[in-house]
């Protein structure tokens, strides 16, 4: 790979700066693609953004920024957040306290001398020229400071193309369709590619492949119909099976459950009533597990409340230290508390429903 170091002023980088939203961000006289398809949206918080401008205003050095050459133009490989912070300020998109002034000022509010100091500031830029594989390898090597890339953001660098551009519009933009429609069911951040990664994890599970395989197969597709329709089908199914929304539904791996259970038949009215009952049941400690429990019947998902030590000790003493099943004597450490009437049959986790069994008897009972 050929690497050339240059010092380029803020004024030159800002020249012909334009943020077209979904259609990209350019600068440097239209020659620099500031947000290539593989890059994330702007994620710096106000404090981080302002620190960049404070550094520039004082003439202190920022970390090196990397560009790559593509078709006679440039793509910003690393340093998007710093570049956008400065360009947005010069574009009067926000105000801040700068140059020791106690008032928030936009770029237009600065004195001519202060404006010149920012515009004359020079970024240290390495311009890298080589094959796509070399640039991607370099991209991973230099991603060692600032806002770390997620694994999905790294995949985006590898599988950039028309499919990814469409996928990011649906899954990765601020107020994107996935966020507007399904944010109550999804954890993470859309702009950090977590919605996209979740959808890809689910559909890859459906297709018995991994995310890299799926993105590689579809890299050159001009639409994301397969992924979008699948993703929407998942939540259409969820909303049909579970009629009432609970906050515990956020962040569940719904696609994995859909792949496994969506062909089964359920009584949706009974499910709704049972969930309401389980939500009020103090013995159910994992409320989030209720939804998969309703699909699978696996009680372990609920993490049923165990008997506390003072109840176990009291019952152990009342039984004379003997197993309720086999009648043999054991130390309490060799015994386990058991529901006399199983929780699934209405038994509660309380002293009156507790018996102490030796581990062997309790194991045999659990297997029946």
N, C-alpha and C positions, 0 to 999 in steps of 0.2 A: 504493500500500500504506500502511495506517495502522500506525505504529510507536509504541509507548508504553513508556517506561522505568520499571521498578519495582525496588525493593530488597526482596528476600524472604529471610527468615531460614532457616537450615538447619532449625530446628525446624519451620517451616511446610512446607518442602519434604519433610521426612521424615514428616510426618503421614500415617498410613495407608499407609506404604511397604510394598510387597509385590512380591517377585520370584517370578513364577510360571513361570519357565523359558521354554518355548516359547510360553506364553500371554501373555508380556509383563511389563513392570515399570511400576508406577504409584506415585505419591506425591502430595503436596500435597492431602491429603484425598480422594484418588481422582480428582482432577480433571486430573492431569498424567500423560500417557503418556510415560514416560521413554525407552522404547525402541520407537518406532514401527517399522512393518514395514521401512521403508527404512534404518533404522539398523543398524550392525554390532553384534556382541556386545561385551562388555567386553574391551578388549585391552591396557589399561595394564599394564606390568610392575610388580613390587613397588616399584622405585625411583621410578617416575613417580607411582604411587598415593600413596606415602608423602610425596612432595614436595607434593602437593596438600594433604594433611592438615597438614603442617608450615606451609604458607602460611596455612591457615585458623587454626591454633593461635596464630600470631603476629599475626593480624589484618591481614595484608598482602592487597592486592587480587588477585583472580584475573581472568583475561580475561572479557569480557562473554559471557554465555550468552543464547541466543536460543530463545524459544518461539513457537509459532504457535497461533492460535485455530482449533479445528475442532469444529463441532457443540456449541458452548457449553462445550467443555473445551479443554485445552491439549495440544500435542504438543511435545516437546523437539526443536528443529530443529538446534541446535549446542551442544555442551557436555556431551554424555552421559557422557564418561569422567570429567570432573571431578565431575559430579553423583553418579554411581554411586560414585566413590571415597569421597565424604563419607557418602553414605547407607549404604554397606556397613560403614563404620567404626562409625557410630552404631548399626548393626544388629548389632554385635559379630561381624562375619564375619572379622576379622583383628586382629592386634595389631601394635604398632610402638612404637619409642621416640619419645616425644612430650613436649612441655613440658620439655625438658632432662633428663628422667629416663633413667637408664641401663638400665632394664628395659623389655622389650616389654609393653605394656599394651593391653587392649581398652578400648572406651568404658566398659564397666561398672567397670573398674579405676581410672578417673579420679576425682579428687576432685570434689565438687559444684561448686566454683568452675571447675575445668577443663571439666567437662561444659557448664556454662552458657556458657563462653566460645565453645565450638564451636557450641552450639545458637543462640546469639545472632548468630553471624556472618551477614552479609547478602551474598547474591549480587547482583551487578548484572545485571538481566535485561531484555532488550528483548523485548516481546511484539508480534509482527507479525500483522497481520490483512489478508488479501487473497485473491485468487484463487489456485488451485493453481499456475498458471504463474508468478505473481508470487513465491510462496513458494519455488518451486524455483529461480527466478533468484536470489533473495536467498540461498538456501542455498549456491549456487555462489560467490557473491560473498564471503560471510563465511568460507568454508572456506579460510582463509589461515594458520592457526596450529595448533599441536598435531599430532596424528596426521592427516596428509593423507588425504583420501578417495581411494580408487582409482577408476578409470573405472567399474568395475562398481558400486561403492557410489553413484556419482552416477546411474547408470541406475536403481538401485533406488529412488532418490528420485523419479524421473520415473514409473516404471511400478509403483508400489505398488498392491497389490490382492490378491485371494484367491489368484491364481496365484503371486505372489511369496512370499506367506506359506507356501504349501506347498513351494515350491522351496527356501526357506531351511531348512525342517525337514530336507530330504533332503541338501542340499549345504553348508549354511553354519553349522550348529550344532557345538559341541564334541561329539565322538564321534557325529556324524551318520552315517547309513547309507553315504554316499559315502566318508567317512573310514574307517569300520570295514572296508568291503569292498575299497576300491581305493586306499588311501593309498600302497601300495608302487609304484603306477604313476603317481601324480599329484604334481606339484611345487606349491609354494606353500602357502598357509594356507586352510583352510576358512572360518574366521571373518572373514578379510579378503576373502571373496567370490571367491577365486581358483578354487576348485573349480567354483563356479557359472559363472563367466566362461568357464572351459575348456569345460565341457559346452555352453554356449551358442555358443561359437565353432565347435565341431564340428558341432552340429546346424544352425547357420546355413549352414555350408559345404554340408551335405547338401541344404539347401533353396534354395541359391543366393540367400541374402538376407544382411542384416547383423543383428547382435545386437539393435539397436534395433527393427528390423522384427519380429523373432520375438517379443520381449517385448511389443510393442504388440499383435500379433495375439492373443496368449494372455493378456493382462493380466487379463481378467475370468473366465478359466476357473477352475473350482473344483478342478481336479486338474492334476497335472503328468505324466500317464501318457505322453504323447508323448515328452517329454524323458527321463523316467526309464527307460522301456523301451528307447529308443534307446541311452542311456548304458550300460545293463546289457548290451545286445547287443554293443556295442563290446568290452567286456572279456570276454564269453563267447567272442567270436571270437579275441581276443588269446590267451586261455588255451588255445584249441584249436590255433591255428597254432604257438604257441611254448610247448612243453610244459614247458621248464625256465625258471625265473625267474632273471634276473640283475639286479644292482643298477643296471646301465646302462639298464634298461627304465623307470626312474623319470623322468617328465617328458617322455617322447616324445609327440608329437601323435598319439596313437592313433586318435582319431576321424577325423582327416584321412586317415590310412592306411586305416582301415576304409571310409570313403566311396569311396576310390579302388580298393581291392583286394579287398574282401570277397566279391565274386562270382567271383573266380578260384579255380582248383583247385590245391592244393599237396599235396606228399608230406610230411606232418608229421614222419614219422620221419627222412627225409633232412634236413629243415630242422634238426631237433634236433642231429643228428650234425655237420652243417656248422657250426652256430653254435659248438659246443664247439671245433671245429678253429680257427675264426676267432678265438675268444677267446684262444687260445694262440699265435696267429700274431703275431710281433713286428713284421711289416711293416704290420699293420693298426693305424693310429694312432687312428682314430675308432671305438672299440668300440660307441658308441651308434648309429653308422650301420649296424651289422651287420643290424639287424632290418628296416629298410627295404630294404637291399640284398637280403635274402633274398626280398623281395616283388617288387622291381623289376629286380634284376640290374644296377643302375647302380653300377659300380665306384668312381666318384668319391666316393660316400658314405663309403667306407672310409678315405679319405685315406691311401693306400698310402705307406709310408715312401720318401722320395726318397734318391737316392745322395748321400752327403756329398761335400764339396768335394775332400778328399784322394783319394778314389776317382776322381772325375771328372778331376782333374789327372793322376793316374797313368795312366788309360786313354787320355786325350788324348795324353800323351807317347808311350805305347806305339804308338799309331796314327800317330805322326809328324805330328800336327796335322791329319790328314785325316779327312773324313767317311767312316764305314764303308760307306755306301751309294753315294754318287756319286764318292768318291775325291778330291774337291776340297779344297784347303787352306783352313782358316778359323782365325781367332782363337778361343780357348776361349770368349770371351764370346758368340760367334755360334753356339755349339753347345749341344746338350742331351743329357743322359744318358738312355739308353733301356734297358729290360730286353730282353736277347736273347731269352730265353724269357719270355713275358708272365707277370705275377704270377698271372693267372687260370688259367694252365696249369701252375702249380707253380714258376715262376721266382722266385728270391729276390733281394732287394735287396743284392747282394754283388758284389765286384769281378769275379769270374769270369763273372757274368751281365750285365755292363755293356758297352755300346758307346756311343760318342759319335757323334751324327748332327748334321748341320747342321739348322737350324730348319725349312727347307723339306722335307727328307727325313723328318724326324721328324713333321711335320704330315701329310704324305701317308701315312706309315705308320699314324698314329693314325686316319686316315679309312678304313682298310681293315679 
